[in-house]
């Protein structure tokens, strides 16, 4: 799942940054939509790279 989030985020970011060179877009689109989609893309990358720590059950049993 982490790899999926990283790839999805990179894909969203790359498409958002490059599709303006190939299509005619208006100013509102480039100033409003692109920063939002880049932020969401980077958020997906951050979620994919974030490592969730698994609980150490042996330590929890020893403390109990």
N, C-alpha and C positions, 0 to 999 in steps of 0.2 A: 504494500500500500504506500510505503514511503517513496518507492521508486516512481509509482504512478503520480504522486503529488509533485515530485521534482520535475518529471517530464511534462506534466500538464502545465505547471508554472512556467517552465522555460518556453514551452510552445506558445502559451498565451502572451508572454512578454515579447518573444521574437516576432510573432505575427503583429502585435500591436505597434511595435516600433518600426516595422518594415513595410506594412501594407500601404502606408501613406505615400510611398515613393511610386507605387504602381497604380494607384487609383486617385481620382479627383475627389477630395474631401473638403468640406467647408470648415471655416475657422472654429465654430462651436464644437464640431466633432473632434478636431485636433487638440483643442484646448481643454475640453471637458472629459471626453470619453477616453482618450488615450492615457492620461494620468491615472484615471480610475482603474482601467484594465491592467496597466503596468503594476499598480499597487496590488491588485488581486493576484496577478501572476507571481510577484515576489512573495506574497503571503503564502501561496501554495508551495513555493520553493522552500520557504522557511519552515512550514509545517512538515514538509517531507524530510528536511535535514534535521529537524528536532528529534533528538533521541529520548524516548520516554524510558525512564529507569524502571526496571522491573523490581518488585519488592523482593527482598531477601527473606524468604520464609524461614530459613534455618535460624537466622538471627532473631526473628520475631518469636519463634518457639522458645529459644533460649531465654529471652527476656520475660516471657510469660510464666 
